[in-house]
């Protein structure tokens, strides 16, 4: 996954390293290595890096990557940052979580259940996903690749309205 903010680009390589690229210097550095698991995705808020590592959210508030999610949310596969919150795609529980930067999570859209899934447009928990894998934002909407449905979903950050953007 890739996280960008200001003049910094962070790349999670599905291994225990996160790389930082300084576009102005065309320089690649290892920002964090030896993580306790594989970094699946990364987000950056302009000050801190957030990473999905083994399904949990970690950040570098203290200078080292530290877990901030207190409870296991499922299988978090991707993360993005917008307006002071993190949004994470949970492929096991067919949903999107809204997570504060302190680690408190609330179910934002989808069922939150491994057995209640589909490709249903709706608002918040009335919507259904089927194995959402990747998530990104334009700071107004979230865009979620709904893996098993093979569609792209658009989720309004303001209203949690989920609608199918592309696919069958």
C-alpha positions in Angstrom: 0.0 0.0 0.0 1.0 3.6 -0.4 0.4 6.7 1.8 1.2 10.2 0.7 1.2 13.5 2.6 3.1 16.8 2.2 6.3 15.9 0.4 6.6 12.3 1.8 5.6 9.0 0.3 5.4 5.9 2.4 5.2 2.3 0.9 4.3 -0.8 2.8 5.8 -3.7 1.0 4.0 -6.7 2.6 7.1 -7.5 4.6 8.4 -6.2 7.9 9.6 -2.9 6.4 8.0 0.5 5.5 9.9 2.6 3.1 9.9 6.4 2.8 10.5 8.1 -0.5 11.4 11.8 -0.6 10.2 12.9 -4.1 12.3 16.1 -4.0 15.5 14.2 -3.3 14.6 11.0 -5.3 15.8 9.1 -2.3 14.4 5.8 -0.8 15.0 5.1 2.8 13.8 2.4 5.2 11.5 4.3 7.6 10.7 1.3 9.8 12.1 -2.1 9.7 11.9 -5.3 11.7 8.2 -4.8 12.3 6.3 -7.6 14.2 4.6 -8.9 11.1 3.9 -7.8 7.5 2.8 -4.3 6.7 -0.1 -4.6 4.3 -0.9 -0.9 3.8 0.1 2.5 5.1 -1.5 5.9 5.6 0.1 9.3 6.4 -1.6 12.3 8.0 1.2 14.8 7.4 2.8 14.0 10.9 2.4 10.4 11.6 2.5 7.1 9.7 -0.3 4.5 10.3 0.1 1.0 9.1 -1.9 -2.2 9.0 0.3 -4.9 10.4 -1.1 -8.4 10.8 -4.6 -7.0 10.8 -4.1 -4.3 13.5 -3.4 -0.6 13.2 0.0 0.7 14.3 1.4 4.2 14.4 4.7 6.0 15.0 3.5 8.5 17.7 6.5 7.5 19.9 9.0 7.2 17.2 8.6 3.4 16.9 5.6 1.6 15.4 3.1 0.9 18.2 -0.2 -0.9 18.1 -3.2 1.5 18.7 -6.2 -0.7 18.1 -7.2 -2.3 21.4 -9.3 -5.0 20.0 -9.0 -7.2 17.0 -11.4 -5.8 14.3 -11.1 -8.7 11.9 -8.8 -8.9 8.9 -7.9 -5.3 8.1 -6.4 -5.2 4.7 -6.1 -1.6 3.8 -6.2 1.8 5.5 -6.6 5.5 4.5 -6.7 8.8 6.4 -9.1 11.7 6.1 -10.3 14.5 8.3 -8.7 13.3 11.5 -9.8 9.6 11.2 -8.5 6.4 9.7 -10.8 4.3 7.6 -10.0 0.6 7.2 -11.3 -2.1 4.9 -12.0 -5.3 6.9 -12.1 -8.2 4.4 -13.1 -10.8 7.0 -16.1 -8.9 8.4 -17.2 -7.3 5.1 -17.1 -3.7 6.3 -15.3 -0.4 6.7 -14.3 0.8 10.2 -13.8 4.4 11.2 -10.9 4.6 13.6 -9.8 7.6 15.7 -6.1 8.3 15.8 -6.3 7.1 19.4 -7.4 3.6 18.2 -11.2 3.7 19.0 -13.1 2.0 16.2 -16.8 2.2 15.1 -18.5 0.3 12.4 -18.9 2.8 9.5 -20.3 0.8 6.6 -21.2 -2.8 5.9 -22.3 -5.6 8.1 -19.4 -6.3 10.4 -20.1 -10.0 10.0 -18.3 -12.7 8.2 -21.6 -14.4 7.3 -23.6 -11.3 6.2 -22.3 -10.1 2.9 -23.2 -9.1 -0.7 -23.1 -6.1 -3.1 -25.9 -4.0 -1.6 -25.9 -0.2 -1.8 -27.3 1.6 1.3 -26.4 3.8 4.2 -23.9 2.7 6.9 -24.7 -0.8 8.2 -27.5 -1.3 5.8 -24.9 -1.6 3.0 -23.2 -4.9 2.2 -19.7 -5.6 1.0 -18.2 -8.9 0.0 -14.5 -9.1 1.0 -13.4 -5.4 0.7 -9.7 -5.3 0.0 -8.4 -1.8 -0.7 -9.5 1.6 0.4 -8.5 5.2 -0.5 -10.0 8.6 -0.3 -10.3 12.0 -2.0 -11.2 13.5 1.4 -14.9 13.6 0.5 -15.5 10.0 -0.4 -13.9 6.6 0.3 -13.3 4.3 -2.6 -13.3 0.6 -1.8 -12.5 -2.3 -4.0 -15.0 -5.0 -3.1 -13.0 -8.0 -3.9 -15.4 -10.9 -4.3 -18.1 -8.7 -5.8 -15.5 -7.4 -8.3 -16.8 -3.9 -8.0 -15.6 -0.5 -6.8 -17.8 1.1 -4.1 -18.0 4.9 -3.3 -18.7 5.7 0.3 -19.6 9.3 1.3 -17.6 10.2 4.4 -20.3 12.7 5.5 -23.3 10.3 5.3 -21.8 6.8 5.1 -23.9 6.2 1.9 -22.5 3.3 -0.1 -23.1 3.1 -3.8 -21.6 1.0 -6.6 -19.3 3.1 -8.8 -18.0 0.6 -11.3 -18.2 -3.1 -12.1 -20.9 -5.7 -12.6 
